[in-house]
Structures are given as structure tokens and as C-alpha cells.
Amino acid sequence: MPNLETHIAELETKLTFQDNLLEELNQAIVEQQFTIEKMQVQLRHLANRLKDMQPSNVASQTEETPPPHY
């Protein structure tokens, strides 16, 4: 019987460690999800700012007419 009790005690110890590990992993996922949501908000904000930007008054290279000496 002592061997069975030892085995049960080892299993209980492993189970406790696994429970702690699962809780740590869950917390890491929660933190990552928070970070992802924060980054999505920032990305939306940047996308909106880019949409709202006024076009530049400087013509692009393809729109620019060549100088008269060409």
C-alpha cells in the first residue's frame, strides 16, 4: 500500500503543477488578447488619419512636366 500512496501523492503534485501552469498560460493569453485589441484600435486610428490626410500639393514624378530645356 505505501507504493500506491506514493504514486497518488505524485499524481496529485503533478496535477497541482499542471493547474498552476494552465492558469499562467491562461493569463498570458488574456494579456496577449488585450495587446491585440489595443493594437487593432491603434491601427484603425492610423488608417482613419491616413484617409483624412489632405493630398500633397507637390506633383508626383509622373505628373511633373519636363523643364523647357528638354
C-alpha positions as CSV (number, residue, x, y, z in Angstrom):
1,M,0.0,0.0,0.0
2,P,2.8,2.5,0.6
3,N,3.7,2.4,-3.0
4,L,0.1,3.2,-4.1
5,E,0.0,6.2,-1.6
6,T,3.3,7.5,-3.0
7,H,2.0,7.1,-6.5
8,I,-1.2,9.0,-5.7
9,A,0.8,11.8,-3.9
10,E,3.0,12.2,-7.0
11,L,-0.1,12.4,-9.3
12,E,-1.6,15.0,-7.0
13,T,1.6,17.0,-7.1
14,K,1.7,16.8,-10.9
15,L,-1.9,17.8,-11.1
16,T,-1.2,20.9,-8.9
17,F,1.7,21.9,-11.1
18,Q,-0.5,21.4,-14.2
19,D,-3.2,23.5,-12.7
20,N,-0.8,26.3,-12.0
21,L,0.7,26.1,-15.5
22,L,-2.7,26.3,-17.1
23,E,-3.6,29.4,-15.0
24,E,-0.3,31.0,-16.1
25,L,-0.9,30.2,-19.7
26,N,-4.5,31.5,-19.5
27,Q,-3.2,34.7,-18.0
28,A,-0.7,35.0,-20.8
29,I,-3.4,34.6,-23.4
30,V,-5.6,37.2,-21.7
31,E,-2.7,39.7,-21.8
32,Q,-1.9,38.9,-25.4
33,Q,-5.6,39.4,-26.3
34,F,-5.6,42.8,-24.6
35,T,-2.5,43.8,-26.5
36,I,-4.0,42.6,-29.8
37,E,-7.2,44.6,-29.1
38,K,-5.1,47.7,-28.2
39,M,-3.1,47.4,-31.4
40,Q,-6.3,47.0,-33.5
41,V,-7.6,50.2,-32.1
42,Q,-4.3,52.0,-32.9
43,L,-4.3,50.5,-36.4
44,R,-7.9,51.8,-37.0
45,H,-6.9,55.2,-35.7
46,L,-3.9,55.3,-38.0
47,A,-6.0,54.2,-41.0
48,N,-8.5,56.9,-40.3
49,R,-5.8,59.5,-40.1
50,L,-4.4,58.4,-43.4
51,K,-7.8,58.6,-45.0
52,D,-8.3,62.1,-43.6
53,M,-4.9,63.4,-44.8
54,Q,-5.0,66.1,-47.5
55,P,-3.3,65.2,-50.7
56,S,0.1,66.8,-51.2
57,N,0.4,69.9,-53.4
58,V,3.6,68.6,-54.9
59,A,3.0,66.7,-58.1
60,S,4.3,63.2,-58.4
61,Q,7.2,62.4,-60.7
62,T,4.9,61.0,-63.4
63,E,2.7,64.1,-63.3
64,E,5.6,66.6,-63.5
65,T,6.1,68.2,-66.8
66,P,9.7,68.3,-68.1
67,P,11.5,71.6,-67.9
68,P,11.6,73.7,-71.1
69,H,15.2,72.8,-72.0
70,Y,14.3,69.1,-72.7
